[in-house]
Amino acid sequence: PTMYFGAIQICGERVSTSECKDFCEALDANKIKMLSLRECGFSTKNFKKMMDSVGYCKSLLHLNLNLSGIHCQDRVDMLAAALNMNRSLTALL
C-alpha cells in the first residue's frame, strides 16, 4: 500500500485486517483526503469497518473503490450508509 500526503492507494490486493486498522485510524483522525482501493478484496468485517470510518471522516474528498468488494446487497447498504453520513466527499469512483 502507498500512503503519502493524505492519500492511500492500493490496486488489486487483498486488504488485511492490520492494513484496514491503519486505514481506519487515519480516516478517524481526518488525515486522509484520497482513498483509492481499486480492485481490492476485503473481508465483510473489514469492509464494514472501513465504511464506518469513511462515513465519519471529515477530510476525505475522493473515494475510489472501482466496485472493490461491492458484490452483495449488504455491502451496497454499507457503502450507501457511509455516503449518506459523509459530507466531505466530492468524488466517488
KEMARVO-583130 format. One record per residue (C-alpha): residue in three letters; y, z, x. Coordinates in pm, whole numbers, padded with zeros to 5 digits, always signed. Layout:
BEGIN
ALAYZX ...
end
This chain:
BEGIN
PRO+00000+00000+00000 THR+00352-00071+00110 MET+00621+00189+00039 TYR+00974+00127+00158 PHE+01326+00199+00042 GLY+01232+00296-00312 ALA+00963+00033-00361 ILE+00585+00034-00386 GLN+00400-00296-00362 ILE+00024-00347-00380 CYS-00170-00659-00467 GLY-00538-00693-00555 GLU-00656-00345-00461 ARG-00812-00053-00641 VAL-00561+00232-00667 SER-00729+00553-00553 THR-00668+00896-00704 SER-00479+01008-00392 GLU-00259+00696-00399 CYS-00194+00748-00768 LYS-00091+01108-00699 ASP+00152+00995-00428 PHE+00299+00725-00653 CYS+00337+00965-00945 GLU+00509+01224-00724 ALA+00756+00959-00605 LEU+00818+00842-00963 ASP+00856+01200-01087 ALA+01113+01264-00812 ASN+01304+00948-00918 LYS+01259+00790-00575 ILE+01114+00456-00689 LYS+01319+00158-00806 MET+01045-00103-00793 LEU+00675-00057-00864 SER+00460-00367-00816 LEU+00086-00326-00873 ARG-00019-00686-00922 GLU-00386-00747-00996 CYS-00476-00387-00910 GLY-00751-00176-01059 PHE-00716+00182-01186 SER-00940+00439-01347 THR-00826+00516-01701 LYS-00726+00868-01589 ASN-00509+00731-01307 PHE-00356+00463-01529 LYS-00258+00732-01783 LYS-00102+00949-01511 MET+00091+00653-01375 MET+00219+00550-01719 ASP+00325+00910-01792 SER+00528+00910-01470 VAL+00674+00565-01545 GLY+00783+00695-01884 TYR+00980+00985-01738 CYS+01115+00811-01426 LYS+01492+00760-01435 SER+01519+00543-01122 LEU+01261+00272-01199 LEU+01424-00066-01258 HIS+01141-00312-01203 LEU+00775-00276-01309 ASN+00526-00549-01219 LEU+00173-00489-01342 ASN+00079-00855-01388 LEU-00158-00722-01653 SER-00332-00500-01399 GLY-00570-00271-01576 ILE-00448-00363-01925 HIS-00783-00460-02070 CYS-00821-00239-02378 GLN-00612-00108-02666 ASP-00592+00244-02517 ARG-00417+00107-02208 VAL-00186-00110-02416 ASP-00092+00207-02604 MET-00035+00396-02276 LEU+00194+00119-02147 ALA+00377+00100-02480 ALA+00439+00476-02478 ALA+00574+00458-02120 LEU+00805+00169-02209 ASN+00924+00349-02520 MET+01022+00656-02317 ASN+01169+00484-02011 ARG+01540+00398-02031 SER+01597+00264-01681 LEU+01369-00044-01665 THR+01543-00380-01655 ALA+01241-00597-01565 LEU+00878-00595-01672 LEU+00631-00847-01538 
end
